[in-house]
Amino acid sequence: MRVGIVAPPFISVPPKEYGGTELFIADLATALSAQGVDVVLYTNGESTVEVEKKFLFSNSQWPLTGNDYADLKEMEHTTWAVKDAAASCDLLHLNSTIGLTCSRLSALPFVYTMHHPTDRRLSEAYSRLPEVNYVCISDDQRSRENLPKVTTIHHGIDLSKYVLQTKKQQYLSFIGRIAPIKGTHLAVEIAKRAGIPLKIAGEIQPAYRDYFDAKVKPHIDGKFVEYIGRADLPTKNELLGNSLAMLFPITWNEPFGLVMVEAMACGTPVLALRAGSVPEVVKDGISGYVSRTTQGLVKRLKSLDLPPAAVRAYAEEHFSKERMARDYKALYDRVLGNLSPETDALAHEDAFPRHRFG
């Protein structure tokens, strides 16, 4: 089986700094390759992931500005990838919406992973392309779509890159975009009500500078509340691994929330508000606690007793890149008709407990 995976052309795979989709693609591509899938990745020339790579543009280009003609560049990259894959691939896996219309021009089967929040206009476009095999990254996200070919496959990560820390320090952590929907201000509120210091890491995007200045910055004193900027992998390991818990007080329907898995991989429980994918990712009382209110999270912090090794074990069982790749490989086999009726039924039951085909 030869599978072409198309990444956006703007960030290297894996990303040098932030790039959630690109990190997903790197982990999926390497895990699929290890499981015997012949993978070709369409990316940019700065990518270093250890699978076959092809590129049209040599350099990364991030952050984008309004004058970059980004849509045109991505369309050129994606149409080139679709044409190239048609000559050698059995299946094409897309990771951004801009290439979906190419499915009308190619005989290849298309798989498409939805990395974005639900959007009515995109959902309408998906409904006009019913032959594409859509993958949602949570059941919550899938419940908002009405498509004939759709399955849920949770993300997985390379757990070997995350260090289990069994001895915690007396502080809480928050990692994510500094934005109202991410609940950075709520993390500050929870920490203060619990009386436990907070360390914040994340990008302050220009669109949310006013929010940061009004709701977060006044609380930063470098002692009880610290802001340490953007977090690369070593910083994540240190910040998450040493903290008593990671706060995830989102106020929107998060499609997945990869940082929750990263925290659990470090043996750090996640305390999150119940929204979006949270109840699917965090096992209440096992890998963290889920509450409908900030007061509920404050109460949990006062009696936090989840063993770090058990939190890590939960992440290993449910969110490894190997499990993710097995699920995708089973989907590819199903799409390509590579399964016998008996194996197909077994794969449908075992690999796709949340899968439905019309």
Secondary structure, 3 states (H helix, E strand, C coil): CEEEEECCCCCCCCCCCCCHHHHHHHHHHHHHHHCCCEEEEEECCCCCCCCEEEECCCCCCCCCCCCCCHHHHHHHHHHHHHHHHHCCCCEEEECCHHHHHHHHCCCCCEEEECCCCCCHHHHHHHHCCCCCEEEECCHHHHCCCCCCEEEECCCCECHHHCCCCCCCCCCEEEECCCCHHHCHHHHHHHHHHHCCCEEEECCCCHHHHHHHHHHHHHHCCCCCEEECCCCCHHHHHHHHHHCCEEEECCCCCCCCCHHHHHHHHCCCCEEEECCCCHHHHCCECCCEEEECCHHHHHHHHCCCCCCHHHHHHHHHHHCEHHHHHHHHHHHHHHHHCCCCHHHHHHHHHHCCCCCEEC
